Each structure stands twice: as structure tokens, then as C-alpha cells.
Amino acid sequence: MSQQTIIRKELLRAALDPRTVSTVDVREIVFSPGQQTGRHQHPCPVVGYIAEGSAVLQIEGRAMQSLPTGSAFHEPAQTVIARFDNASQTEPMKFIACYLLTANEPLIELLPKA
């Protein structure tokens, strides 16, 4: 009987500030074509994976990132996210987000336009 090999491909390695994680909240989120989040931040780190479609991510003060299907991403805690948008005007986008919570924190805080 042949031995099957498990293949592990690193998608993301993100340094997190020291924190106690008491809850992981995993969500499947679907954006309509052209849907945008607007400026926001999270009280906790968020790591995720683009399952279908493509996204555009821009952490305020940094270059914009294109995230095609299969991409992993990290949104640091207490950091302004200028954009996390569906990159397509014609196709939906689906992603999986993992919120690394310390308690009963809200998942997102919407911010006014800059």
C-alpha cells in the first residue's frame, strides 16, 4: 500500500500583538457585485480566506492589495481598514473571516469617511 503525502501550503503568516484569545468567531461573508465596506476597524485581529471571486484590501497608509480566489488576508486589531471591497462589478465575492476575540467584542466598527 502506498503512503500518501500531505501537502501543506503556507497562505499567510501574520504577526499578532500579544493578546488572549478566548473565542474564535468564523463567518462566511458574501458581497454582492461592486459591494464595498467603507472605512472600518476591528477590535481584534481578523484572518481570512477569499473562497470565491476577488477582493481589494487597503489598510490605511499602505498600498492596496488585490486578493484573488485562494488568497489569505490579515486585518490587524484597532487598525483602520480604508477598503475591503468586492473587486468585481459583475460577480459576487465570498470570503471566510476568523475573528480572534478576547470577550464579547463587536466584530466591526464602521468609521466615517476620511
N, C-alpha and C positions, 0 to 999 in steps of 0.2 A: 504494500500500500504506500503510495507516495505521500510525502509530507507537504501540505500546502503552506505557503509563505504568507504571513500577514504583512501588508504594506501599510506603513504609516507615513502620511504626507503632512508636513507642518503647513498649516494655513495661516497661523497668526501666533506671534509671541509678543505679548504686551506686558510691560512693567506696570504694576499697580501700586498705588500708595499703600502703606501698611494699614490694614483695616480688618475688622472682624466681620466675617460674612455669616449671618445667621439664616438667611433664606436666599434661595436662587429661584427667581420667577422667570420661566421660559415662555415666550409668547411667539405665536405665528402671526405676522402682521402683513396685510395685503394693501398695497397702494393702487389706486386707480391710475390710468394713464395720465401723466403730467402732474400727479399729486405731489405737493410739497409740504414739509413740516413747518417751515419757518424757523426763526431763531428759537433755540431751546437749550436746556441743560438737564442733566440727571443728577440726583443726589448720590448716586452710586455709579461704579463703572458698569458699562454695558459692552458685552461682546456679542457678536452676531455673525450671521452667515446669509449671503444672498442665495436663496433657493431657486428663484425664477426671475428672469428679467435682469435689469441693471439699475444701479443707484449712483447718485452723486453725493459724496460726503465732503463737507468742508468744515474743519474745526477753525473757529475764528482766529485770524492771524496766520494761518497756514495755507499751503497750496490745496486746491481742490483735488479730490481723488475720484477716479472712476472705478466703480465696483461692479464688474460683470458677474453673471451667474457663477457660483462657486467661490466667490471672494469672501474672505472673513474680514471683520472690521472691529475696531475698538473705539468707544466714545468714553473718554476719561470722566470721572466724577467731577462735579462742580466746574465744568469747563463749557464755555459757550460753543454750541454747535450752530454755525451760521447756516448750513444747509444739510439736509438729508432728504433727497428728493428722488422720485422715480425719474430716471434718465430718459424714458420713452414717453412720447406724447400719444402713442397708439396702443401700447401693450401694458398690462398690469405688471406689478413687481411684487414678489413675495419674499420676505426675509424672516429669519428666526432670530429673536433677540433674547439674550440671557442677562437679566438684571441681578447684580450681586449685592443684595440688600443687607443692611445691618439690623433693621427692625421694620416697623410698619411705615416705611418711607413711600412717598408718592413715586410713581415711575418716571414722570416727566414734568418739567415746569416750562410752560411756554413763555417766551420773553418778547418784549416789544421790538419792533424793527429798529435797526441801528440808524 
